[in-house]
């Protein structure tokens, strides 16, 4: 069995797509996945499965749609992929970890989309795209950034979901380091 981290896009944010974590945990366990654990209310699941990551994502999406009536995009990373995200963060060790986030992309961005990408005028934020992740440094915090999840989805035309550094490190720990 492989250990996976499922990242749900846009649940329990601003009163939208309300899902209880105990309900989510039961739903995912009901799909046949083992050792299902949720972390905080924003849709983070650690689980073990014999399924391929794309099948895990699709199964969770379909179960949420069928049982809860919600359309939710699910992005899945293996424990090893999450370890690589932590190990290869180009913003560390210089940046304060409290100012770091990672946007996880549904797939590799197209080269043409990357070439056309620019930081909005007046932004103090920094980003680096490495594979299917966007490493973000927000010296003034995430609350006012122009480099929001919606920007990455619009500019790259991909599903995306963002997590703060503390959440990423905690999910890695929960996945068994």
KAZI-V836395 format. One record per residue. N is the residue number from 1. OMEGA is omega in whole degrees, 0 to 359 (none if undefined). NEAR is the number of other C-alpha atoms within 12 Angstrom. D_LAST is the distance of its C-alpha to the last C-alpha in whole Angstrom. Layout:
BEGIN
[[N/OMEGA/NEAR/D_LAST] [N/OMEGA/NEAR/D_LAST]]
END
This chain:
BEGIN
[[1/177/16/16] [2/176/24/13] [3/182/35/10] [4/172/42/12] [5/178/47/12] [6/182/49/16] [7/182/43/17] [8/183/44/21] [9/166/39/23] [10/175/29/26] [11/176/29/26] [12/177/21/27] [13/179/17/28] [14/178/10/31] [15/181/11/32] [16/172/15/32] [17/182/23/30] [18/178/24/29] [19/175/32/27] [20/183/21/26] [21/177/23/22] [22/177/19/24] [23/180/22/26] [24/179/36/23] [25/179/31/21] [26/179/25/24] [27/182/29/25] [28/177/36/22] [29/178/25/21] [30/177/19/25] [31/179/28/24] [32/178/21/23] [33/184/32/19] [34/174/24/17] [35/183/25/15] [36/179/30/16] [37/173/32/15] [38/178/33/16] [39/184/31/15] [40/189/26/18] [41/188/28/22] [42/172/31/21] [43/177/40/20] [44/183/42/16] [45/171/47/15] [46/183/40/12] [47/174/42/13] [48/184/31/14] [49/172/29/17] [50/182/18/19] [51/172/23/20] [52/184/19/20] [53/180/29/18] [54/177/23/22] [55/175/22/23] [56/181/37/20] [57/182/33/21] [58/180/25/25] [59/179/30/25] [60/178/41/23] [61/182/30/26] [62/179/22/29] [63/178/29/28] [64/179/32/28] [65/184/20/31] [66/186/15/33] [67/183/20/32] [68/179/20/32] [69/182/14/34] [70/173/23/31] [71/183/23/31] [72/176/33/27] [73/180/32/25] [74/176/40/22] [75/184/38/19] [76/173/43/16] [77/175/39/14] [78/176/34/11] [79/180/32/7] [80/177/21/9] [81/178/27/11] [82/176/36/9] [83/179/25/7] [84/177/21/11] [85/181/32/12] [86/183/32/11] [87/188/18/12] [88/180/20/15] [89/183/31/16] [90/180/25/20] [91/180/30/21] [92/3/21/19] [93/187/15/19] [94/186/13/23] [95/173/21/22] [96/181/19/22] [97/178/26/18] [98/181/25/20] [99/184/28/22] [100/175/36/20] [101/172/42/19] [102/171/44/18] [103/179/41/20] [104/181/42/19] [105/181/37/22] [106/178/32/23] [107/179/24/24] [108/178/21/25] [109/178/28/27] [110/180/19/31] [111/180/13/32] [112/178/12/35] [113/179/18/33] [114/181/23/31] [115/182/13/35] [116/185/12/36] [117/176/22/33] [118/175/20/35] [119/179/22/33] [120/181/17/36] [121/177/10/39] [122/182/12/38] [123/176/20/34] [124/183/19/33] [125/176/29/29] [126/174/29/27] [127/173/32/25] [128/178/26/24] [129/179/30/23] [130/181/24/21] [131/181/23/21] [132/179/31/20] [133/173/37/19] [134/178/39/21] [135/186/38/20] [136/175/41/22] [137/182/35/24] [138/183/29/26] [139/180/23/28] [140/178/19/30] [141/183/23/27] [142/187/27/26] [143/184/15/29] [144/186/14/32] [145/172/26/30] [146/180/24/32] [147/183/35/29] [148/177/31/28] [149/181/31/26] [150/178/21/30] [151/182/23/31] [152/179/35/28] [153/182/25/29] [154/185/17/33] [155/183/26/33] [156/180/31/30] [157/180/21/32] [158/171/27/28] [159/181/31/26] [160/173/35/24] [161/188/37/22] [162/176/40/20] [163/176/39/18] [164/186/30/18] [165/180/30/15] [166/179/21/14] [167/180/29/13] [168/180/40/11] [169/179/29/9] [170/178/25/9] [171/178/37/9] [172/178/32/5] [173/179/21/5] [174/179/26/7] [175/176/31/6] [176/180/22/4] [177/none/22/0]]
END
